[in-house]
Amino acid sequence: MGGEAGGLGSCTRDPGTNREQVIGKIDMLKLERGDVVYVTSPGGGGFGEATHRLPARVLDDVANGFVTLAEAKDVYGVVIEDAAVDEPRTQQMREAKATDTAPEPFVFGAERLQYEATFPPIVQDIVAELLAGRAPAVRQYARGNLYGLIERDPTILQTAPDALRDILAAELNRVLATGAAAMA
């Protein structure tokens, strides 16, 4: 109802070193002695238009480190000076931000929209079905390979769902056979 999408989570192995590796979503991660893993959990999305949040609550959010002064001004339309809300400037800023358009009932966020453009829900469903019941490490490895195939050849997405399932099943079998041979 006008709120924005939540912040993204992240997982990084050995941040700030020459071995830094951005992991992304993980099911399982094998670590070695001395590895450092930095995990940021995703933030919740908002409900309602940001400019409707009470200025005093935005001030509390700034004081508690949830929102920066710049975000208070740019997102919430709240001007804070000397640890207090500047009421006249806040009202002026909020009036300038006001629109007559109805808010979107739900905002997925740019990152999710890009992800779903690359991997539409039908693809996600097929991949989940193919990987159901597999061990977590196998799911992670195989999903990466299946999505990699689609990233290398996006024309695959123009295939009918049944044929797409067959293509991805064949790739899964190839990936699993290659992985098993490499481990033997």
N, CA, C and O atoms as a DFTB+ gen file, in Angstrom:
736 C
 N C O
     1  1       0.822      -1.194       0.000
     2  2       0.000       0.000       0.000
     3  2       0.865       1.258       0.000
     4  3       0.641       2.190       0.772
     5  1       1.857       1.257      -0.884
     6  2       2.739       2.405      -1.012
     7  2       4.095       2.207      -0.371
     8  3       5.000       3.016      -0.576
     9  1       4.251       1.133       0.409
    10  2       5.553       0.857       1.020
    11  2       6.530       0.339      -0.018
    12  3       6.138      -0.101      -1.099
    13  1       7.770       0.397       0.317
    14  2       8.819      -0.073      -0.586
    15  2       9.241      -1.490      -0.227
    16  3       8.951      -1.986       0.862
    17  1       9.923      -2.123      -1.155
    18  2      10.445      -3.471      -0.925
    19  2      11.517      -3.421       0.162
    20  3      12.164      -2.394       0.368
    21  1      11.691      -4.536       0.845
    22  2      12.704      -4.629       1.888
    23  2      14.103      -4.674       1.302
    24  3      14.280      -4.877       0.100
    25  1      15.092      -4.484       2.159
    26  2      16.490      -4.553       1.737
    27  2      16.910      -5.978       1.443
    28  3      16.309      -6.930       1.941
    29  1      17.931      -6.115       0.642
    30  2      18.425      -7.429       0.259
    31  2      19.358      -7.999       1.322
    32  3      20.056      -7.260       2.016
    33  1      19.358      -9.302       1.434
    34  2      20.330      -9.981       2.275
    35  2      21.577     -10.268       1.461
    36  3      21.564     -10.181       0.233
    37  1      22.644     -10.608       2.148
    38  2      23.873     -10.964       1.442
    39  2      24.695     -11.918       2.289
    40  3      24.517     -12.021       3.503
    41  1      25.596     -12.609       1.616
    42  2      26.509     -13.517       2.297
    43  2      27.854     -13.406       1.584
    44  3      27.945     -13.630       0.377
    45  1      28.887     -13.061       2.332
    46  2      30.221     -12.885       1.754
    47  2      31.228     -13.681       2.562
    48  3      31.274     -13.588       3.789
    49  1      32.029     -14.457       1.865
    50  2      33.102     -15.216       2.509
    51  2      34.380     -14.374       2.440
    52  3      34.713     -13.815       1.396
    53  1      35.072     -14.297       3.550
    54  2      36.345     -13.577       3.664
    55  2      36.275     -12.153       3.117
    56  3      37.064     -11.786       2.246
    57  1      35.322     -11.333       3.630
    58  2      35.180      -9.960       3.123
    59  2      36.433      -9.127       3.355
    60  3      37.111      -9.260       4.374
    61  1      36.723      -8.266       2.388
    62  2      37.852      -7.358       2.503
    63  2      39.209      -7.992       2.287
    64  3      40.232      -7.352       2.531
    65  1      39.245      -9.249       1.830
    66  2      40.515      -9.912       1.563
    67  2      40.616     -10.226       0.074
    68  3      39.654     -10.046      -0.672
    69  1      41.786     -10.694      -0.351
    70  2      41.939     -11.072      -1.764
    71  2      41.195     -12.371      -2.074
    72  3      41.112     -12.774      -3.234
    73  1      40.656     -13.023      -1.052
    74  2      39.857     -14.253      -1.244
    75  2      38.355     -13.970      -1.149
    76  3      37.548     -14.899      -1.135
    77  1      37.983     -12.687      -1.085
    78  2      36.568     -12.338      -0.917
    79  2      35.714     -12.997      -1.992
    80  3      36.048     -12.987      -3.177
    81  1      34.604     -13.570      -1.544
    82  2      33.679     -14.243      -2.455
    83  2      32.254     -13.912      -2.029
    84  3      31.842     -14.217      -0.910
    85  1      31.509     -13.285      -2.937
    86  2      30.103     -13.021      -2.664
    87  2      29.353     -14.313      -2.955
    88  3      29.381     -14.815      -4.079
    89  1      28.687     -14.846      -1.944
    90  2      28.082     -16.162      -2.037
    91  2      26.666     -16.095      -2.600
    92  3      26.301     -16.926      -3.433
    93  1      25.874     -15.142      -2.172
    94  2      24.468     -15.114      -2.574
    95  2      23.675     -16.051      -1.688
    96  3      24.066     -16.336      -0.556
    97  1      22.567     -16.523      -2.205
    98  2      21.720     -17.438      -1.438
    99  2      22.408     -18.796      -1.341
   100  3      22.925     -19.312      -2.332
   101  1      22.408     -19.371      -0.134
   102  2      23.084     -20.647       0.057
   103  2      22.169     -21.641       0.759
   104  3      21.323     -21.269       1.573
   105  1      22.358     -22.909       0.424
   106  2      21.742     -23.993       1.169
   107  2      22.781     -24.569       2.128
   108  3      22.472     -24.931       3.263
   109  1      24.023     -24.645       1.643
   110  2      25.098     -25.234       2.414
   111  2      26.402     -24.589       1.944
   112  3      26.558     -24.300       0.758
   113  1      27.326     -24.365       2.858
   114  2      28.590     -23.729       2.507
   115  2      29.712     -24.439       3.252
   116  3      29.709     -24.496       4.482
   117  1      30.669     -24.978       2.508
   118  2      31.812     -25.652       3.133
   119  2      32.872     -24.598       3.439
   120  3      33.292     -23.848       2.558
   121  1      33.294     -24.553       4.688
   122  2      34.273     -23.571       5.130
   123  2      35.563     -24.251       5.534
   124  3      35.592     -25.436       5.867
   125  1      36.626     -23.471       5.494
   126  2      37.929     -23.943       5.951
   127  2      38.316     -23.159       7.197
   128  3      37.795     -22.070       7.437
   129  1      39.228     -23.711       7.988
   130  2      39.698     -23.037       9.194
   131  2      40.179     -21.630       8.824
   132  3      40.952     -21.450       7.883
   133  1      39.707     -20.644       9.583
   134  2      40.112     -19.265       9.367
   135  2      39.195     -18.470       8.449
   136  3      39.322     -17.249       8.362
   137  1      38.270     -19.140       7.759
   138  2      37.321     -18.422       6.908
   139  2      36.411     -17.552       7.776
   140  3      36.068     -17.905       8.904
   141  1      36.039     -16.425       7.219
   142  2      35.095     -15.522       7.867
   143  2      33.899     -15.399       6.942
   144  3      34.057     -15.205       5.737
   145  1      32.706     -15.511       7.500
   146  2      31.488     -15.355       6.714
   147  2      30.705     -14.191       7.299
   148  3      30.394     -14.163       8.490
   149  1      30.395     -13.232       6.436
   150  2      29.631     -12.049       6.839
   151  2      28.246     -12.164       6.225
   152  3      28.101     -12.175       5.003
   153  1      27.225     -12.250       7.077
   154  2      25.850     -12.418       6.617
   155  2      25.041     -11.193       7.020
   156  3      25.053     -10.774       8.177
   157  1      24.351     -10.636       6.059
   158  2      23.413      -9.548       6.318
   159  2      22.031     -10.096       6.018
   160  3      21.765     -10.548       4.904
   161  1      21.154     -10.058       7.003
   162  2      19.811     -10.580       6.760
   163  2      18.976      -9.525       6.032
   164  3      19.187      -8.327       6.218
   165  1      18.031      -9.972       5.206
   166  2      17.210      -9.013       4.482
   167  2      16.314      -8.223       5.439
   168  3      15.895      -8.720       6.484
   169  1      16.039      -6.995       5.052
   170  2      15.156      -6.156       5.864
   171  2      13.721      -6.294       5.401
   172  3      13.456      -6.650       4.253
   173  1      12.819      -6.018       6.284
   174  2      11.403      -6.070       5.939
   175  2      11.018      -4.876       5.093
   176  3      11.624      -3.810       5.203
   177  1      10.025      -5.046       4.261
   178  2       9.523      -3.946       3.456
   179  2       8.631      -3.044       4.293
   180  3       8.270      -3.369       5.424
   181  1       8.292      -1.924       3.718
   182  2       7.442      -0.969       4.409
   183  2       5.969      -1.185       4.116
   184  3       5.611      -1.864       3.154
   185  1       5.122      -0.606       4.947
   186  2       3.683      -0.635       4.704
   187  2       3.202       0.800       4.744
   188  3       3.422       1.513       5.723
   189  1       2.551       1.215       3.688
   190  2       2.057       2.583       3.604
   191  2       3.125       3.513       3.058
   192  3       4.315       3.199       3.046
   193  1       2.658       4.660       2.610
   194  2       3.587       5.630       2.020
   195  2       4.522       6.187       3.088
   196  3       4.096       6.510       4.197
   197  1       5.778       6.292       2.743
   198  2       6.797       6.739       3.696
   199  2       6.486       8.130       4.241
   200  3       6.760       8.415       5.407
   201  1       5.917       8.991       3.410
   202  2       5.631      10.358       3.864
   203  2       4.457      10.415       4.835
   204  3       4.139      11.490       5.343
   205  1       3.803       9.279       5.105
   206  2       2.726       9.251       6.091
   207  2       3.228       8.833       7.473
   208  3       2.479       8.875       8.449
   209  1       4.504       8.427       7.552
   210  2       5.054       8.040       8.860
   211  2       5.203       9.296       9.712
   212  3       5.638      10.339       9.224
   213  1       4.844       9.190      10.969
   214  2       4.938      10.344      11.864
   215  2       6.381      10.831      11.938
   216  3       7.295      10.032      12.139
   217  1       6.592      12.134      11.777
   218  2       7.959      12.663      11.843
   219  2       8.695      12.282      13.123
   220  3       9.904      12.051      13.083
   221  1       8.007      12.210      14.243
   222  2       8.661      11.829      15.506
   223  2       9.188      10.397      15.437
   224  3      10.232      10.085      16.010
   225  1       8.468       9.536      14.740
   226  2       8.944       8.147      14.598
   227  2      10.153       8.071      13.675
   228  3      11.065       7.276      13.899
   229  1      10.155       8.900      12.642
   230  2      11.324       8.948      11.755
   231  2      12.532       9.452      12.544
   232  3      13.640       8.942      12.377
   233  1      12.322      10.438      13.389
   234  2      13.397      10.946      14.247
   235  2      13.928       9.821      15.133
   236  3      15.141       9.684      15.294
   237  1      13.031       9.011      15.713
   238  2      13.455       7.860      16.524
   239  2      14.255       6.868      15.681
   240  3      15.257       6.318      16.138
   241  1      13.801       6.646      14.439
   242  2      14.509       5.725      13.550
   243  2      15.932       6.215      13.282
   244  3      16.871       5.421      13.236
   245  1      16.082       7.519      13.108
   246  2      17.427       8.086      12.895
   247  2      18.263       7.904      14.157
   248  3      19.421       7.494      14.086
   249  1      17.676       8.209      15.305
   250  2      18.409       8.096      16.577
   251  2      18.846       6.663      16.845
   252  3      19.892       6.431      17.451
   253  1      18.039       5.692      16.389
   254  2      18.360       4.279      16.613
   255  2      19.207       3.669      15.501
   256  3      19.525       2.481      15.553
   257  1      19.575       4.461      14.501
   258  2      20.457       3.972      13.441
   259  2      19.765       3.176      12.348
   260  3      20.437       2.538      11.537
   261  1      18.437       3.197      12.305
   262  2      17.709       2.463      11.265
   263  2      17.637       3.248       9.963
   264  3      17.538       2.660       8.886
   265  1      17.685       4.559      10.057
   266  2      17.539       5.455       8.913
   267  2      18.595       6.548       9.040
   268  3      18.842       7.053      10.135
   269  1      19.210       6.908       7.929
   270  2      20.174       8.008       7.952
   271  2      19.439       9.346       7.847
   272  3      18.257       9.387       7.508
   273  1      20.138      10.420       8.136
   274  2      19.543      11.749       7.971
   275  2      19.118      11.976       6.522
   276  3      18.062      12.550       6.258
   277  1      19.949      11.519       5.589
   278  2      19.615      11.685       4.167
   279  2      18.367      10.893       3.806
   280  3      17.522      11.390       3.062
   281  1      18.230       9.656       4.325
   282  2      17.033       8.850       4.056
   283  2      15.795       9.478       4.693
   284  3      14.711       9.458       4.109
   285  1      15.959      10.037       5.894
   286  2      14.825      10.701       6.543
   287  2      14.282      11.797       5.633
   288  3      13.069      11.953       5.490
   289  1      15.172      12.538       5.030
   290  2      14.771      13.648       4.159
   291  2      14.278      13.153       2.799
   292  3      13.201      13.542       2.348
   293  1      15.066      12.296       2.148
   294  2      14.759      11.874       0.775
   295  2      13.591      10.896       0.684
   296  3      12.786      10.979      -0.243
   297  1      13.493       9.976       1.634
   298  2      12.462       8.936       1.573
   299  2      11.207       9.353       2.337
   300  3      10.091       9.231       1.833
   301  1      11.405       9.842       3.549
   302  2      10.266      10.146       4.429
   303  2       9.820      11.608       4.367
   304  3       8.752      11.951       4.875
   305  1      10.628      12.466       3.751
   306  2      10.277      13.878       3.689
   307  2      10.353      14.557       5.045
   308  3       9.605      15.499       5.308
   309  1      11.247      14.092       5.909
   310  2      11.399      14.655       7.249
   311  2      12.771      15.332       7.330
   312  3      13.809      14.707       7.110
   313  1      12.741      16.611       7.647
   314  2      13.991      17.372       7.783
   315  2      14.353      17.406       9.263
   316  3      13.571      17.854      10.101
   317  1      15.553      16.924       9.564
   318  2      16.030      16.872      10.943
   319  2      17.258      17.763      11.060
   320  3      18.225      17.616      10.312
   321  1      17.202      18.684      12.002
   322  2      18.315      19.592      12.300
   323  2      18.560      19.570      13.797
   324  3      17.615      19.663      14.581
   325  1      19.791      19.449      14.198
   326  2      20.161      19.450      15.619
   327  2      19.323      18.463      16.434
   328  3      18.821      18.791      17.510
   329  1      19.183      17.242      15.895
   330  2      18.482      16.141      16.563
   331  2      17.014      16.437      16.840
   332  3      16.432      15.883      17.773
   333  1      16.409      17.315      16.025
   334  2      14.983      17.622      16.174
   335  2      14.356      17.758      14.792
   336  3      15.040      18.083      13.822
   337  1      13.054      17.509      14.707
   338  2      12.336      17.651      13.448
   339  2      12.093      19.133      13.180
   340  3      11.572      19.852      14.032
   341  1      12.473      19.575      11.995
   342  2      12.164      20.931      11.553
   343  2      10.771      20.872      10.926
   344  3      10.623      20.563       9.744
   345  1       9.749      21.175      11.739
   346  2       8.354      21.000      11.309
   347  2       8.002      21.787      10.048
   348  3       7.425      21.201       9.132
   349  1       8.321      23.096       9.948
   350  2       7.931      23.834       8.743
   351  2       8.577      23.274       7.463
   352  3       7.910      23.136       6.438
   353  1       9.868      22.956       7.531
   354  2      10.548      22.408       6.340
   355  2      10.051      21.006       6.019
   356  3       9.975      20.631       4.849
   357  1       9.709      20.219       7.052
   358  2       9.153      18.876       6.831
   359  2       7.809      18.987       6.124
   360  3       7.564      18.271       5.153
   361  1       6.950      19.858       6.588
   362  2       5.636      20.030       5.959
   363  2       5.799      20.478       4.507
   364  3       5.104      19.985       3.618
   365  1       6.704      21.395       4.275
   366  2       6.974      21.891       2.916
   367  2       7.485      20.758       2.016
   368  3       7.043      20.621       0.875
   369  1       8.404      19.958       2.528
   370  2       8.958      18.862       1.746
   371  2       7.887      17.816       1.441
   372  3       7.809      17.316       0.318
   373  1       7.075      17.488       2.421
   374  2       6.036      16.486       2.216
   375  2       4.971      16.965       1.235
   376  3       4.462      16.171       0.444
   377  1       4.635      18.228       1.273
   378  2       3.677      18.772       0.305
   379  2       4.237      18.676      -1.110
   380  3       3.499      18.395      -2.055
   381  1       5.529      18.907      -1.257
   382  2       6.170      18.823      -2.574
   383  2       6.195      17.384      -3.089
   384  3       6.149      17.165      -4.300
   385  1       6.268      16.398      -2.184
   386  2       6.312      14.984      -2.574
   387  2       4.929      14.386      -2.833
   388  3       4.825      13.326      -3.449
   389  1       3.870      15.047      -2.374
   390  2       2.518      14.491      -2.463
   391  2       2.095      14.287      -3.910
   392  3       2.394      15.105      -4.780
   393  1       1.388      13.172      -4.157
   394  2       0.848      12.880      -5.483
   395  2      -0.615      12.482      -5.347
   396  3      -1.083      12.135      -4.262
   397  1      -1.320      12.537      -6.458
   398  2      -2.731      12.139      -6.470
   399  2      -2.911      10.703      -6.953
   400  3      -4.040      10.226      -7.069
   401  1      -1.811      10.010      -7.234
   402  2      -1.922       8.644      -7.755
   403  2      -2.079       7.648      -6.612
   404  3      -1.535       7.828      -5.522
   405  1      -2.832       6.602      -6.893
   406  2      -3.022       5.547      -5.890
   407  2      -1.733       4.747      -5.751
   408  3      -1.058       4.477      -6.745
   409  1      -1.390       4.367      -4.525
   410  2      -0.152       3.592      -4.340
   411  2      -0.298       2.175      -4.877
   412  3      -1.398       1.627      -4.956
   413  1       0.840       1.601      -5.243
   414  2       0.871       0.195      -5.644
   415  2       0.547      -0.647      -4.413
   416  3       1.050      -0.364      -3.326
   417  1      -0.290      -1.683      -4.567
   418  2      -0.619      -2.507      -3.398
   419  2       0.583      -3.300      -2.879
   420  3       0.671      -3.590      -1.686
   421  1       1.512      -3.650      -3.785
   422  2       2.690      -4.407      -3.349
   423  2       3.836      -4.098      -4.296
   424  3       3.669      -4.143      -5.515
   425  1       4.992      -3.785      -3.745
   426  2       6.171      -3.461      -4.540
   427  2       7.221      -4.545      -4.311
   428  3       7.676      -4.756      -3.187
   429  1       7.600      -5.229      -5.389
   430  2       8.593      -6.294      -5.271
   431  2      10.012      -5.757      -5.205
   432  3      10.876      -6.392      -4.599
   433  1      10.272      -4.631      -5.797
   434  2      11.610      -4.065      -5.854
   435  2      12.299      -4.401      -7.159
   436  3      12.012      -5.420      -7.787
   437  1      13.211      -3.530      -7.559
   438  2      13.892      -3.662      -8.851
   439  2      14.659      -4.978      -8.969
   440  3      14.661      -5.605     -10.028
   441  1      15.313      -5.397      -7.878
   442  2      16.120      -6.612      -7.936
   443  2      15.253      -7.842      -8.203
   444  3      15.625      -8.707      -8.996
   445  1      14.095      -7.919      -7.539
   446  2      13.214      -9.071      -7.746
   447  2      12.629      -9.066      -9.157
   448  3      12.514     -10.117      -9.789
   449  1      12.262      -7.885      -9.648
   450  2      11.724      -7.790     -11.007
   451  2      12.767      -8.235     -12.033
   452  3      12.432      -8.910     -13.007
   453  1      14.028      -7.859     -11.818
   454  2      15.104      -8.287     -12.724
   455  2      15.298      -9.794     -12.645
   456  3      15.472     -10.451     -13.671
   457  1      15.271     -10.344     -11.443
   458  2      15.425     -11.784     -11.249
   459  2      14.315     -12.530     -11.984
   460  3      14.575     -13.510     -12.681
   461  1      13.083     -12.065     -11.825
   462  2      11.962     -12.759     -12.462
   463  2      11.931     -12.551     -13.964
   464  3      11.343     -13.360     -14.682
   465  1      12.553     -11.478     -14.460
   466  2      12.671     -11.310     -15.912
   467  2      13.659     -12.341     -16.461
   468  3      13.483     -12.858     -17.564
   469  1      14.701     -12.631     -15.676
   470  2      15.708     -13.608     -16.091
   471  2      15.215     -15.036     -15.857
   472  3      15.413     -15.913     -16.698
   473  1      14.574     -15.263     -14.717
   474  2      14.074     -16.584     -14.342
   475  2      12.593     -16.467     -13.981
   476  3      12.248     -16.358     -12.805
   477  1      11.714     -16.489     -14.996
   478  2      10.276     -16.344     -14.728
   479  2       9.767     -17.420     -13.774
   480  3      10.396     -18.469     -13.637
   481  1       8.640     -17.174     -13.116
   482  2       8.102     -18.143     -12.151
   483  2       7.971     -19.561     -12.702
   484  3       8.190     -20.519     -11.960
   485  1       7.622     -19.725     -13.968
   486  2       7.497     -21.088     -14.528
   487  2       8.852     -21.800     -14.488
   488  3       8.916     -23.000     -14.219
   489  1       9.928     -21.064     -14.755
   490  2      11.277     -21.651     -14.705
   491  2      11.619     -22.014     -13.266
   492  3      12.137     -23.100     -13.007
   493  1      11.334     -21.114     -12.331
   494  2      11.605     -21.397     -10.927
   495  2      10.841     -22.642     -10.468
   496  3      11.375     -23.469      -9.729
   497  1       9.595     -22.765     -10.913
   498  2       8.785     -23.929     -10.537
   499  2       9.369     -25.225     -11.094
   500  3       9.433     -26.237     -10.396
   501  1       9.794     -25.187     -12.357
   502  2      10.362     -26.388     -12.987
   503  2      11.652     -26.789     -12.274
   504  3      11.859     -27.963     -11.967
   505  1      12.515     -25.812     -12.014
   506  2      13.783     -26.101     -11.340
   507  2      13.512     -26.661      -9.933
   508  3      14.146     -27.633      -9.523
   509  1      12.584     -26.056      -9.205
   510  2      12.263     -26.552      -7.859
   511  2      11.746     -27.983      -7.917
   512  3      12.100     -28.810      -7.077
   513  1      10.913     -28.274      -8.904
   514  2      10.378     -29.638      -9.055
   515  2      11.499     -30.629      -9.352
   516  3      11.536     -31.719      -8.782
   517  1      12.409     -30.249     -10.243
   518  2      13.509     -31.143     -10.612
   519  2      14.467     -31.390      -9.446
   520  3      15.074     -32.457      -9.351
   521  1      14.599     -30.396      -8.556
   522  2      15.561     -30.512      -7.464
   523  2      14.947     -31.008      -6.161
   524  3      15.664     -31.273      -5.196
   525  1      13.629     -31.134      -6.130
   526  2      12.958     -31.580      -4.905
   527  2      13.498     -32.934      -4.472
   528  3      13.654     -33.841      -5.288
   529  1      13.779     -33.060      -3.198
   530  2      14.244     -34.324      -2.653
   531  2      15.747     -34.533      -2.751
   532  3      16.271     -35.508      -2.212
   533  1      16.443     -33.637      -3.426
   534  2      17.915     -33.759      -3.516
   535  2      18.555     -33.170      -2.265
   536  3      17.947     -32.351      -1.576
   537  1      19.761     -33.583      -1.980
   538  2      20.500     -33.047      -0.840
   539  2      20.765     -31.553      -1.041
   540  3      20.909     -31.104      -2.179
   541  1      20.833     -30.777       0.045
   542  2      21.033     -29.331      -0.079
   543  2      22.229     -28.933      -0.940
   544  3      22.122     -28.025      -1.765
   545  1      23.353     -29.594      -0.760
   546  2      24.533     -29.234      -1.557
   547  2      24.304     -29.505      -3.041
   548  3      24.775     -28.754      -3.895
   549  1      23.585     -30.572      -3.341
   550  2      23.272     -30.906      -4.732
   551  2      22.326     -29.862      -5.304
   552  3      22.494     -29.423      -6.442
   553  1      21.325     -29.460      -4.511
   554  2      20.375     -28.435      -4.985
   555  2      21.099     -27.152      -5.347
   556  3      20.868     -26.584      -6.415
   557  1      21.972     -26.695      -4.466
   558  2      22.700     -25.444      -4.709
   559  2      23.549     -25.556      -5.968
   560  3      23.504     -24.683      -6.834
   561  1      24.308     -26.612      -6.066
   562  2      25.194     -26.838      -7.216
   563  2      24.384     -26.939      -8.509
   564  3      24.707     -26.281      -9.498
   565  1      23.350     -27.750      -8.503
   566  2      22.560     -27.985      -9.715
   567  2      21.775     -26.741     -10.118
   568  3      21.705     -26.417     -11.304
   569  1      21.181     -26.036      -9.147
   570  2      20.423     -24.817      -9.456
   571  2      21.334     -23.802     -10.140
   572  3      20.948     -23.173     -11.125
   573  1      22.540     -23.651      -9.609
   574  2      23.498     -22.726     -10.227
   575  2      23.797     -23.100     -11.667
   576  3      23.902     -22.228     -12.531
   577  1      23.934     -24.382     -11.927
   578  2      24.207     -24.843     -13.292
   579  2      23.000     -24.667     -14.206
   580  3      23.154     -24.257     -15.356
   581  1      21.810     -24.968     -13.714
   582  2      20.607     -24.811     -14.533
   583  2      20.353     -23.334     -14.850
   584  3      20.048     -22.982     -15.989
   585  1      20.480     -22.492     -13.852
   586  2      20.295     -21.057     -14.096
   587  2      21.417     -20.513     -14.984
   588  3      21.199     -19.603     -15.784
   589  1      22.611     -21.076     -14.837
   590  2      23.721     -20.676     -15.710
   591  2      23.434     -20.982     -17.172
   592  3      23.764     -20.190     -18.055
   593  1      22.818     -22.136     -17.427
   594  2      22.427     -22.506     -18.790
   595  2      21.476     -21.460     -19.370
   596  3      21.624     -21.048     -20.521
   597  1      20.514     -21.039     -18.579
   598  2      19.546     -20.039     -19.035
   599  2      20.226     -18.687     -19.259
   600  3      19.908     -17.989     -20.222
   601  1      21.153     -18.314     -18.386
   602  2      21.867     -17.043     -18.564
   603  2      22.726     -17.066     -19.825
   604  3      22.857     -16.048     -20.506
   605  1      23.314     -18.226     -20.139
   606  2      24.140     -18.343     -21.346
   607  2      23.293     -18.360     -22.610
   608  3      23.725     -17.885     -23.660
   609  1      22.078     -18.911     -22.508
   610  2      21.202     -19.015     -23.684
   611  2      19.767     -18.657     -23.305
   612  3      18.934     -19.543     -23.114
   613  1      19.474     -17.346     -23.194
   614  2      18.127     -16.921     -22.787
   615  2      17.027     -17.320     -23.770
   616  3      15.847     -17.267     -23.425
   617  1      17.396     -17.718     -24.991
   618  2      16.370     -18.137     -25.954
   619  2      15.647     -19.391     -25.479
   620  3      14.556     -19.692     -25.963
   621  1      16.234     -20.123     -24.545
   622  2      15.597     -21.311     -23.972
   623  2      14.235     -20.943     -23.378
   624  3      13.315     -21.762     -23.365
   625  1      14.112     -19.709     -22.887
   626  2      12.873     -19.279     -22.247
   627  2      11.704     -19.177     -23.224
   628  3      10.551     -19.063     -22.808
   629  1      11.998     -19.218     -24.511
   630  2      10.941     -19.155     -25.521
   631  2      10.348     -20.544     -25.798
   632  3       9.424     -20.685     -26.599
   633  1      10.881     -21.544     -25.137
   634  2      10.444     -22.928     -25.312
   635  2       9.169     -23.177     -24.513
   636  3       8.995     -22.610     -23.434
   637  1       8.288     -24.010     -25.027
   638  2       7.068     -24.390     -24.303
   639  2       7.454     -25.050     -22.981
   640  3       8.492     -25.707     -22.904
   641  1       6.631     -24.883     -21.936
   642  2       6.989     -25.398     -20.608
   643  2       7.378     -26.880     -20.565
   644  3       8.345     -27.229     -19.887
   645  1       6.657     -27.761     -21.267
   646  2       7.005     -29.186     -21.233
   647  2       8.369     -29.436     -21.861
   648  3       9.163     -30.225     -21.347
   649  1       8.635     -28.762     -22.971
   650  2       9.939     -28.911     -23.628
   651  2      11.038     -28.287     -22.769
   652  3      12.147     -28.817     -22.699
   653  1      10.737     -27.165     -22.118
   654  2      11.709     -26.525     -21.230
   655  2      12.055     -27.458     -20.079
   656  3      13.220     -27.569     -19.698
   657  1      11.050     -28.129     -19.523
   658  2      11.300     -29.094     -18.448
   659  2      12.224     -30.195     -18.932
   660  3      13.130     -30.600     -18.204
   661  1      12.011     -30.695     -20.162
   662  2      12.861     -31.753     -20.713
   663  2      14.300     -31.264     -20.895
   664  3      15.247     -31.991     -20.595
   665  1      14.462     -30.033     -21.386
   666  2      15.810     -29.453     -21.576
   667  2      16.521     -29.345     -20.231
   668  3      17.680     -29.737     -20.098
   669  1      15.812     -28.810     -19.233
   670  2      16.433     -28.634     -17.919
   671  2      16.694     -29.975     -17.231
   672  3      17.689     -30.119     -16.521
   673  1      15.815     -30.951     -17.432
   674  2      16.032     -32.289     -16.860
   675  2      17.273     -32.931     -17.477
   676  3      18.067     -33.556     -16.775
   677  1      17.437     -32.775     -18.792
   678  2      18.615     -33.329     -19.467
   679  2      19.882     -32.642     -18.957
   680  3      20.901     -33.300     -18.741
   681  1      19.823     -31.321     -18.763
   682  2      20.982     -30.593     -18.234
   683  2      21.275     -31.029     -16.806
   684  3      22.439     -31.176     -16.432
   685  1      20.248     -31.236     -16.014
   686  2      20.443     -31.698     -14.639
   687  2      21.132     -33.058     -14.635
   688  3      22.070     -33.273     -13.868
   689  1      20.681     -33.970     -15.478
   690  2      21.310     -35.294     -15.559
   691  2      22.773     -35.177     -15.972
   692  3      23.632     -35.870     -15.427
   693  1      23.059     -34.296     -16.939
   694  2      24.432     -34.098     -17.390
   695  2      25.293     -33.538     -16.259
   696  3      26.407     -34.008     -16.028
   697  1      24.771     -32.532     -15.558
   698  2      25.500     -31.894     -14.467
   699  2      25.775     -32.883     -13.338
   700  3      26.881     -32.931     -12.801
   701  1      24.762     -33.670     -12.982
   702  2      24.947     -34.649     -11.912
   703  2      25.925     -35.756     -12.308
   704  3      26.719     -36.212     -11.485
   705  1      25.867     -36.180     -13.558
   706  2      26.804     -37.211     -14.024
   707  2      28.226     -36.671     -14.054
   708  3      29.167     -37.370     -13.678
   709  1      28.384     -35.433     -14.499
   710  2      29.709     -34.813     -14.535
   711  2      30.259     -34.650     -13.131
   712  3      31.430     -34.928     -12.872
   713  1      29.387     -34.189     -12.212
   714  2      29.797     -34.016     -10.809
   715  2      30.176     -35.343     -10.175
   716  3      31.171     -35.422      -9.454
   717  1      29.401     -36.383     -10.432
   718  2      29.693     -37.702      -9.861
   719  2      31.001     -38.251     -10.425
   720  3      31.791     -38.838      -9.685
   721  1      31.240     -38.069     -11.724
   722  2      32.479     -38.541     -12.325
   723  2      33.678     -37.807     -11.761
   724  3      34.739     -38.402     -11.576
   725  1      33.522     -36.518     -11.486
   726  2      34.633     -35.736     -10.948
   727  2      34.968     -36.161      -9.524
   728  3      36.113     -36.040      -9.088
   729  1      33.968     -36.659      -8.802
   730  2      34.201     -37.076      -7.409
   731  2      34.732     -38.489      -7.305
   732  3      35.242     -38.889      -6.258
   733  1      34.613     -39.266      -8.405
   734  2      35.050     -40.669      -8.369
   735  2      36.546     -40.798      -8.446
   736  3      37.071     -41.911      -8.427
